[in-house]
Amino acid sequence: MDNAPLTLRQRFKLSRFFKGEPPVSGPIELTQRRVFILPTQSGIGMVLTILLLLLIAFVYNNNLAYLLGFMLASIFFVSILHTFKSLAGLVVQAGFVQPVFAGESAGFTITVTNPGHQPRTTLSVTLETEQVLRLDAYESRTLILYAATRKRGWQMIDTVTFASSYPLGIFRAWSPIRLDSKVLVYPKPSAFSIPFPANSGQQPLGQRRQDRSGRDDFNGIRTYQAGDPLRQIHWKAYAKGLGLLSKKYASNGGARSCGSITSIRLAPMSKSV
């Protein structure tokens, strides 16, 4: 858990209220520094009603209007504490995430624990979609939050927001947290299958020797043609979805000409008499 104190500038940084603090390894406890609370539209309407009642009571000097206004005000302020306590103290920990292919939804596993004796009702957990749960006293619940994947590689989990409007809905408490959880995204499989060459690299001896002699001199790539050996296929390009290509090689020594052997016949020497 991250209990390092925050500076004054960090406390009033706007991103803390929407994206949360930087991710940390291990469980995260929703303490006072992570839980924020504001009145809802119903809460703002209740404030206006209380002000109107107090104005009427002042103008007409009506004690019953004073009593009703102060009762509503007490309910308003007590609801702040109950709404805050509906989130405070929860412990959130990230779990194992199964690898997926690009374009699929990754399921991030998180465990939410209620360490206190007070039940937590109508909690909402939001990643890309919202889930509602209830936690009894000393209960732990494992959730799977799904998020879309767009490119291959490691992808971090986005901000997970816990929220509650308990008990009257006039206040909303929320806590954005960033967990140290990531998923491995594999390249998306090709939508169409390309048949592999029937020839498994078996070629005449002379052809194999010619390929080996030019293997050290790479000469570019070209579209795959039937009969190309498997070892010359550009597998990296195929993995990127560029199609089936073959590597071209040139001979190191260029074209070599073999001189023809000319047989020389010697004329018989004449004998002098």
N, C-alpha and C positions, 0 to 999 in steps of 0.2 A: 504494500500500500504506500502511496506517495503522500507523506505528511510534511513535505518541505514547505516552509512559509513562503507566502507570495509577497512581492513588493507592491507598493501602492499603485504603480503603473500596471502591473499584471492583474491586479484585482479589478480594475475598471476597464480592462481591455474588452472591446466589444465582442470579439470572437469567443470569449469564455461563455457568453450567454447563449450562443447558438451552436458552436462547434465543440465546446468543451476544452479542457486542458490537454496538453500533449499526452500521447499514450504512454502508459507505464506497464511493466511486466508484473504479473501477479494480480491478486484480487483488488478491486476498487470498492471502497466504502463511501456511500453517499452521505458525506458529512455536511456541515453548515456551509462550507466554502463551495460545494458542488450543487446545492439545491437552491433554486431561485423561485420566487413566487410573485405573482401579480394578480390583480382582480380581473375577473372576466367581465363580459358585457352585463351579466346579471348582477355582478358585484358593483359595477359603476351605477347601474340603475338603483340598487339599494342605497348607495351613498346619496344620490339625488333625492330619493324618498325620505331619507333621514333628515336631510337639510330642509326639505319642504315642511316636514312635520315640526321641526324646531322653529321654523319661521312662523308657522300658524300658531304654535303655542306662545310665541313671544308677542305676536300681534294681539291675539284674543286673550292672553293670560289664562290659558287653559291647562290645568295640571294633568289631565288625562292625555293630552297631546304630548306634554313633556315626558310623561311616563312611557308612552308608546315609542317616542323617538329615542329615549335612552335605552330601552330594551332592545330595539333593533340595532343600535350602535354597539351594545355589549355583545350581541350575537355576531355582529360583523367582525369585531376584534378577536373574539374567541375562536372564530373559524380560521383565522390566520394560523394559530398554533396547531390546530388539528390537521389542517391541510399540509403543513410542513412536516408533521410527524408521520404522515402517511408515506413519505419517501425516506426520511432521515433514518440512517442506520442500516439500510439494505446493503448487502455485499454482492457484488457482481464479479464473476470470473469467466474468462474465455476458455473454451474447450477445443477439442480437435476438429479440424475441418477437412473433409474429403476433397481431393483434387477433382477438378472438372475440366471440360473442354470449353474453349472460347465460345461465347454466345449462350452457354447454359447458365442457370441460376446456381450460385454457390450457397450452400447452407452453413451459416456460421452458428456454432453451438455455444450458448452462454448459460451459466448457472446462476440463478438468483436465489439468495438465502435471506430469510427473515430471522435475525438472531434474537429478537425480542419476544415478549409475551403478547404484544399487541398485534392482532390480525391486520393485514393490509388488504383492503378491498378496492376493487375497480382501478387496478393499476394498468396503465397502457405502456407498451414497449414498442417503439417505432424504429425501424431501419429504413426500408423502402415501403413496407406495409406495416400496418398497426396490428398488434396483438394485445388482447385484454386478458389479465390473469388476476387471480386472488391467491394470497399467501396466508395460511394460518400461522399460528404462533410456532416458532422454531421449525419452520418448513422450508425445504429447498425445492426449487422447480427448475428443470432444464428446458430451455427453449431453443428452437432452431429458427434463425432469422435468415431470410433469403435475400440475396442481392444479385443483380445481373452482372455478368462478366463481359468485357468488350475486347480485350486483347490478352495475348498469352503472357506468361510470366507470373511473378508474384503480385498479388493484389491485396492491399490492406482493407480491413473492414472500415466502413464509414462511421459517422457519429451515430451512436445508439442513444435515443432519447427516452427517458423514463418520465412519466407524467401522471398526475392525479388531481382530481377536482373534489375529492372527499372533504367534508361530508355534504355540503349544501350546493356546491357548484358555483359559489360566488368568488372563489379563488382557484387559481391553477398553479400548482407547483410542478416544476420540471427540472430535470437534471440531464444535460447532455454529457456523455462520456465517450471517450475514445479508447478502445481496447487494443492491446498488443496482440492482434490476431490477423493472420493472413492466409490466403489460399493460393495453391499452385494451379495455374490455368494452363492446360495443355493446348497446343495448336488445334484448331478446328479441323476435323477430318474432311477430306474432299467429298463434295456432293456427288461426284461421278467417279467411277472406277476406270482406271486405265489398265488394259491387259498388259501383263509383263511378257517379255519376249519368250517365245517357246524355246529358243536356243539358249541353253544355260551356260553359255561361254565356251562350249566345245567347238573349236574351229580347227581347220587343218593346221598342221605343224608349221608350215611356212607362214601362214597368216599370224599365228601367235608370236612367232619370232619377230615378225615385222612390227607388231604392236608393242612388243617389249623393247625393241630397239628405239622406238620413237617415244616411249613413255616419259622420258626426261624432258622432252621439248613440247610444252603445252601450246596448242595452236588455236584455242577458242572452243566455242560450243556450237552445236547445230541441233536441229530438230531430230528427234529419235527416228531411226529407220529400222525396219525389221531386219534382224540379223546382227545388230550391234551387240557386242559383248556386254554382260551385266556390269563388269568392272569399269566400263567407260560411261555409265549413266551418271548424270549430275544429280546426285541424291539431295543435295542441299537445295537446289532449285525446285526439285519436286516437292520437298517438304514445305516450301514457301508458296506452293500453289501455282507455280509458273509453267507447269506441264512437264512432260517427259522430254528431257534433253540429253544429248550425248556429248562427251568431250572429244575434241579432235587433237591428235598428236601428229607431230611432224618428225621426220627422221633427223637425228643430230647431224649427220654428215651430208644431208641432202641426197640428191639422186646420185647413186653410185653406178658408174658404168664399168662393166667388166670387159676387158679387152679380149678380142677373139684370138685364139691361138692359131697362128698360121704355120702350117707345116712347110718346111723348105726341103725341096729335093735337090740334092747336089748332083750335078752332071758328072758322069765318069770322066776321069782325067785321061787325056789321050797319051798313049805311049809313043815315045819317040823311037824310031827304028835306028 
